[in-house]
Amino acid sequence: MAAPFSRSAVLYVKLALLALLGLCASGIALAWWVMTPAYGTMEPVEQPIPFSHKHHVGDDGIDCRYCHTSVEKSRFAGMPSTSVCLSCHSQLFVDSPLLKALHESERTGRPIRWVRVHDLPDFVYFEHDIHVNKGVACVECHGRVDQMPLTWRTASLEMQWCLNCHSEAPKHVRPLDKVLSMEPAKQLSPEEVRQLTRIYRLRDAQTLTNCSTCHR
């Protein structure tokens, strides 16, 4: 019985399918490239008040915990309430148009609707307090916010980015008195790594990279 299609016809069909598959793969790769932001140069996130970490932290030296009050004791860093902002701005720059939303919040009692810059998916379990109390510095995840006139994201927050840190946790921690420092971490000696691992009781890489550590 003769074959229903000639060998040349079969070859053309296979080539066409391969070309279609390649076109689809190229389209997906292009879409991913276009839609994925370049985090190192990500545009600042627009906020109801153009808050400058560079001015408040870098110039004035305000401690992170003054505004993010629960960062050491809660899953969430916390955002400053209107009353926290007014502890200074009830006297300073009172008539500034940039602070209109702040005074409106005081008048109406409605909180300022800050926009999250570092926003993880709901299926990721993350706690600020355990990271801070295990010696993970703010700069590890948030970058040099003390140099940001407006805040943007410097880390991808993708799973592999987290796993890279969890797989070598002792290399990403520093003494507790250096956690709030914006300076890059200095290279630790093997003995210092062992000491911090013991002090913080860091778990092994296999445990820290287990799915259940971040997905519960």
C-alpha positions in Angstrom: 0.0 0.0 0.0 1.4 3.4 -1.0 2.1 6.0 1.7 -0.6 8.7 1.9 2.1 11.4 1.9 5.4 11.6 0.0 8.6 11.8 1.9 9.1 15.4 0.7 5.6 16.4 1.9 6.4 14.9 5.4 9.6 16.8 5.5 7.9 20.1 4.6 5.3 19.5 7.4 8.0 18.8 9.9 9.9 21.9 8.9 6.8 24.0 9.1 6.0 22.6 12.6 9.6 23.3 13.8 9.4 26.8 12.4 6.1 27.4 14.2 7.5 26.1 17.4 10.6 28.3 17.1 8.3 31.3 16.4 6.3 30.6 19.5 9.4 30.2 21.7 10.8 33.5 20.3 7.5 35.3 21.0 7.4 34.0 24.6 11.1 35.0 25.1 10.5 38.5 23.6 7.4 39.0 25.8 9.3 38.0 28.9 12.2 40.3 28.0 9.9 43.2 27.4 7.7 42.7 30.5 10.6 42.0 32.9 11.8 45.3 34.4 15.5 46.0 34.7 15.6 46.1 38.5 18.9 47.8 38.8 17.5 50.9 37.0 13.8 50.4 37.9 11.8 53.6 37.8 10.7 55.1 41.2 7.2 54.1 42.4 4.8 57.0 42.4 3.5 57.8 45.9 0.8 60.1 47.3 3.7 62.1 48.9 7.1 62.1 47.1 9.0 60.9 50.1 12.8 61.1 49.9 14.8 58.5 51.8 17.9 60.3 50.7 16.8 63.4 52.6 15.4 61.7 55.7 17.9 58.9 56.0 21.0 60.0 54.2 20.9 63.7 55.1 19.0 63.8 58.4 20.1 60.4 59.7 16.7 59.3 60.8 16.7 55.7 62.0 14.7 53.2 59.8 12.8 52.1 62.9 11.4 55.6 63.5 9.0 55.1 60.5 9.1 51.3 60.1 8.3 50.6 63.8 7.5 46.9 63.6 10.4 45.8 61.4 12.2 44.0 64.3 9.1 42.4 65.8 6.6 41.7 63.1 6.2 40.0 59.7 5.7 43.5 58.3 8.0 46.4 58.4 5.0 48.8 58.9 4.4 52.1 57.3 4.5 55.4 59.1 1.2 56.7 60.4 0.1 60.3 59.8 1.0 61.1 63.4 4.5 59.9 62.9 5.0 62.2 59.9 3.4 65.1 61.8 5.8 64.7 64.7 8.1 66.7 62.4 5.9 68.2 59.8 3.4 69.8 62.1 6.3 72.4 62.4 8.4 71.9 59.3 7.3 72.7 55.7 3.7 73.0 56.9 2.7 75.0 53.8 4.4 72.8 51.3 2.1 71.7 48.5 3.9 68.4 48.5 2.5 67.6 52.0 -1.1 68.3 51.0 -2.0 64.6 51.3 -0.5 64.5 54.8 -2.6 67.3 56.1 -5.7 66.0 54.3 -5.1 62.7 56.1 -5.0 64.5 59.5 -8.2 66.4 58.7 -10.2 63.4 57.6 -8.7 60.6 59.7 -8.1 58.5 56.6 -4.6 56.9 56.4 -2.3 57.8 53.6 -2.4 55.1 50.9 1.2 54.4 50.3 2.1 52.1 47.4 4.1 49.0 48.1 7.5 49.0 46.4 8.6 45.5 47.6 5.5 43.4 47.2 5.7 39.6 47.4 2.9 37.2 46.1 0.4 36.0 48.6 1.8 32.4 48.3 5.2 33.5 49.7 5.6 33.4 53.5 8.0 36.1 54.6 8.8 37.6 57.9 10.8 40.9 58.4 11.6 40.2 62.1 13.4 36.9 61.7 15.5 38.3 58.9 16.5 41.4 60.8 17.2 39.4 64.0 19.3 36.9 62.1 21.6 39.7 60.9 20.2 40.3 57.4 20.9 44.0 56.7 18.2 46.3 55.2 20.6 47.0 52.3 20.6 43.3 51.3 17.1 43.5 50.0 16.3 47.2 49.7 19.5 48.5 48.3 21.0 51.9 49.2 17.7 53.6 50.1 19.7 56.3 51.8 20.7 57.4 48.3 17.2 57.3 46.8 15.4 60.6 46.4 12.3 58.4 45.5 12.2 54.8 46.2 12.5 52.0 43.7 13.2 48.3 43.8 16.7 47.0 43.3 16.1 43.3 43.9 14.0 41.0 41.6 12.4 39.2 44.6 12.1 36.2 42.4 12.4 32.7 44.0 16.0 32.1 42.7 17.1 35.4 44.2 15.8 34.3 47.6 17.3 30.8 47.2 20.7 32.3 46.3 20.8 33.9 49.7 19.3 31.0 51.6 21.7 28.5 50.2 24.7 30.6 51.5 23.0 32.3 54.5 26.2 32.8 56.6 27.7 35.0 53.8 24.7 37.3 53.9 24.5 38.2 57.6 26.4 40.8 59.7 26.5 41.6 63.4 23.3 43.1 64.8 24.8 46.5 65.4 25.5 46.7 61.6 22.1 45.6 60.4 20.8 49.1 59.8 24.0 50.3 58.2 23.7 51.3 54.6 27.4 50.5 53.9 28.2 47.4 51.9 29.0 44.4 54.0 32.7 43.7 54.5 34.1 40.3 53.6 33.9 38.1 56.7 36.7 35.7 57.7 35.9 32.0 58.0 36.0 32.4 61.8 33.6 35.3 61.7 31.2 33.2 59.6 31.4 30.4 62.1 30.7 32.8 65.0 27.7 34.4 63.4 26.3 31.0 62.3 26.5 29.9 66.0 25.2 33.2 67.4 22.2 33.3 65.1 21.7 29.5 65.1 21.5 29.5 61.3 20.0 26.4 59.8 21.7 24.4 57.1 21.2 25.2 53.4 19.1 22.2 52.8 16.5 23.3 55.5 16.6 27.0 54.4 16.0 26.0 50.7 13.2 23.6 51.5 9.9 24.5 49.8 8.1 24.6 53.1 10.4 27.4 54.5 8.7 30.0 52.2 5.6 28.2 51.0 3.2 27.1 53.8 
